[in-house]
Amino acid sequence: MKILFLLFPLILLLVQGAAGNPLLCKRRGGYCTLGICRHGATPVGRCTPYRVCCLG
């Protein structure tokens, strides 16, 4: 049972890291912006919880 207390924080860190990545956005040819994408751009993911990855 003690191992569950060690695994739980590790799982939380992995989930947090999957939330978004600015480098992955730039690799796709996009850019990160705060809030919403500019007119004509398409949101394709998240860079951080507050920044959106946009293509266009």
VEXZAPA-356172 format. One record per residue: residue number from 1; x, z, y of N, C-alpha, C, O in turn; residue in three letters. Coordinates in Angstrom, 2 decimals. Each point is the difference from the previous one (the first is absolute). Layout:
<recs>
REC   resi        nx        nz        ny       cax       caz       cay        cx        cz        cy        ox        oz        oy   resn
REC    NUM         X         Z         Y         X         Z         Y         X         Z         Y         X         Z         Y    ALA
...
</recs>
This chain:
<recs>
REC   resi        nx        nz        ny       cax       caz       cay        cx        cz        cy        ox        oz        oy   resn
REC      1      0.81      0.00     -1.20     -0.81      0.00      1.20      0.85      0.00      1.27     -0.41     -0.52      1.04    MET
REC      2      1.59      1.10     -1.14      0.85      0.05      1.19      0.43     -1.39      0.45      0.26     -0.21      1.19    LYS
REC      3     -0.19     -0.71     -2.11      0.42     -1.35      0.38     -1.02     -0.68      0.90      0.36     -0.87      0.80    ILE
REC      4     -1.63      1.23     -0.91     -1.02     -0.58      0.85      0.24      0.32      1.47     -0.26     -0.82      0.87    LEU
REC      5      0.77      2.02     -0.60      0.29      0.39      1.37      1.17     -0.80      0.56      0.10     -0.18      1.22    PHE
REC      6      0.78     -0.31     -2.07      1.10     -0.83      0.44     -0.41     -1.47      0.13      0.51     -0.71      0.87    LEU
REC      7     -1.41      0.27     -1.71     -0.43     -1.40      0.04     -0.95     -0.30      1.15      0.01     -1.11      0.54    LEU
REC      8     -0.83      2.06     -0.16     -0.98     -0.23      1.05      0.63     -0.43      1.32     -0.46     -0.99      0.58    PHE
REC      9      1.49      1.68     -0.06      0.63     -0.47      1.25      0.66     -1.38     -0.16      0.01     -0.79      0.94    PRO
REC     10      0.52      0.51     -2.10      0.61     -1.30     -0.24     -1.04     -1.12      0.07      0.25     -1.05      0.59    LEU
REC     11     -1.40      1.29     -1.19     -1.07     -0.99      0.05     -0.48     -0.21      1.43     -0.28     -1.14      0.39    ILE
REC     12      0.18      2.20      0.39     -0.41     -0.13      1.39      1.00     -0.83      0.80     -0.41     -0.80      0.85    LEU
REC     13      1.68      0.98     -1.10      1.02     -0.79      0.69     -0.09     -1.48     -0.36      0.17     -0.86      0.86    LEU
REC     14     -0.43      0.57     -2.11     -0.13     -1.38     -0.43     -1.21     -0.67      0.63      0.08     -1.15      0.42    LEU
REC     15     -1.19      1.85     -0.34     -1.21     -0.55      0.61      0.22     -0.22      1.48     -0.46     -1.01      0.55    VAL
REC     16      1.14      1.92      0.11      0.26     -0.14      1.42      0.90     -1.21      0.27     -0.20     -0.71      0.99    GLN
REC     17      1.16      0.47     -1.83      0.89     -1.14      0.17     -0.69     -1.33     -0.22      0.46     -1.02      0.52    GLY
REC     18     -1.53      1.01     -1.28     -0.73     -1.24     -0.26     -0.96     -0.36      1.13     -0.64     -1.05     -0.07    ALA
REC     19      0.53      1.88      1.09     -0.95     -0.25      1.07      0.35     -1.22      0.82     -0.91     -0.66      0.50    ALA
REC     20      2.15      0.33     -0.34      0.40     -1.16      0.78      1.48     -0.02      0.25      0.69      1.02     -0.13    GLY
REC     21     -0.19     -2.20      0.47      1.42     -0.15      0.18      0.26     -1.08      1.04     -0.34     -1.16     -0.22    ASN
REC     22      0.95      1.51      1.37      0.29     -1.01      1.02      0.94     -1.10     -0.49     -0.13     -1.14      0.42    PRO
REC     23      1.06      1.46     -1.30      0.91     -1.03     -0.51     -0.74     -1.02     -0.85      0.30     -1.20      0.07    LEU
REC     24     -1.24      1.64     -0.86     -0.79     -0.92     -0.81     -0.83     -0.91      0.90     -0.16     -1.18     -0.31    LEU
REC     25     -0.35      1.71      1.39     -0.77     -0.81      0.95      0.88     -1.10      0.60     -0.42     -1.15      0.08    CYS
REC     26      1.60      1.51      0.35      0.91     -0.98      0.61      0.44     -1.03     -1.03      0.19     -1.17      0.34    LYS
REC     27     -0.02      1.58     -1.59      0.37     -0.93     -1.07     -1.09     -1.04     -0.24      0.28     -1.13     -0.38    ARG
REC     28     -1.53      1.54      0.59     -1.13     -0.93     -0.14     -0.11     -0.94      1.19     -0.79     -0.95     -0.03    ARG
REC     29      1.55      1.20      1.07     -0.07     -0.82      1.20     -0.95      0.55      1.04     -0.38     -0.71      0.92    GLY
REC     30      0.00      1.97     -1.07     -0.94      0.61      0.92      0.68      0.91      1.01      1.23      0.07      0.08    GLY
REC     31     -2.05      0.62      0.67      0.49      0.96      0.98     -0.91      1.22     -0.02     -1.17     -0.09     -0.37    TYR
REC     32      1.71      1.22      0.76     -0.75      1.25      0.05     -0.51      0.23      1.42      0.74     -0.18      0.96    CYS
REC     33     -1.99      0.58     -0.85     -0.57      0.28      1.30     -0.87      1.25     -0.09     -0.53      0.32     -1.06    THR
REC     34      0.39      0.34      2.17     -0.80      1.21      0.06     -1.47     -0.38      0.17     -0.34     -0.74      0.92    LEU
REC     35     -0.51      1.23     -1.78     -1.43     -0.25      0.15     -0.46     -1.27     -0.69     -0.06     -0.05     -1.23    GLY
REC     36     -0.25     -0.99      2.02     -0.53     -1.24     -0.56      0.94     -1.16      0.29      0.86      0.08      0.87    ILE
REC     37     -1.04     -1.17     -1.63      0.83     -1.20      0.18     -0.43     -0.77      1.24     -1.15      0.11      0.44    CYS
REC     38      2.08     -0.90      0.10     -0.32     -0.88      1.13     -1.01     -1.06     -0.43     -0.20     -0.23     -1.20    ARG
REC     39     -0.42     -0.41      2.16     -0.97     -1.05     -0.28      0.67     -1.14     -0.77      1.04     -0.52      0.41    HIS
REC     40     -1.63      0.15     -1.52      0.54     -1.07     -0.82      0.87      0.47     -1.15      0.32     -0.78     -0.90    GLY
REC     41      0.07      2.04      0.91      0.82      0.54     -1.09     -0.90      0.68     -1.03     -1.09      0.47      0.32    ALA
REC     42      1.57     -0.44     -1.55     -0.76      0.58     -1.10      0.68      1.27     -0.50      1.20     -0.02     -0.27    THR
REC     43     -1.95      1.12      0.15      0.60      1.20     -0.59      0.19     -0.19     -1.50     -0.93     -0.41     -0.71    PRO
REC     44      2.13      0.70      0.21      0.31     -0.19     -1.42      0.44      1.29     -0.68      0.27      0.00     -1.20    VAL
REC     45     -0.20      1.08      1.93      0.42      1.26     -0.60      0.29      1.03      1.06     -0.39     -0.14      1.16    GLY
REC     46      1.09      1.19     -1.56      0.36      1.08      0.91      1.50      0.22      0.00      0.66     -0.10     -1.03    ARG
REC     47     -0.13      0.39      2.21      1.41      0.36      0.14      0.14      1.52     -0.09      0.88      0.51     -0.69    CYS
REC     48     -1.74      0.19      1.39     -0.10      1.45     -0.03     -1.49      0.32      0.08     -0.80     -0.92      0.16    THR
REC     49      0.42      2.17     -0.25     -1.43      0.30      0.11     -0.64     -0.46      1.30     -1.21     -0.22      0.04    PRO
REC     50      1.98      0.07      1.04     -0.56     -0.38      1.30      0.35     -1.43      0.40     -0.53     -0.50      0.99    TYR
REC     51      1.41     -0.15     -1.72      0.43     -1.36      0.35     -0.44     -0.98     -1.06      0.03      0.30     -1.20    ARG
REC     52     -0.46     -1.47      1.64     -0.53     -1.05     -0.87      1.03     -1.12     -0.10      0.68     -0.31      0.97    VAL
REC     53     -0.58     -0.29     -2.16      0.85     -1.17     -0.20     -0.85     -1.24      0.23     -1.04     -0.16     -0.64    CYS
REC     54      1.46     -0.71      1.55     -0.76     -1.18      0.38      0.81     -1.27     -0.26      1.22     -0.02      0.14    CYS
REC     55     -1.93     -1.04     -0.53      0.60     -1.32     -0.16     -0.66     -0.93      1.01     -1.22      0.02      0.18    LEU
REC     56      2.03     -0.82      0.46     -0.60     -0.98      0.88      0.71     -0.22      1.26     -0.44     -0.81      0.82    GLY
</recs>
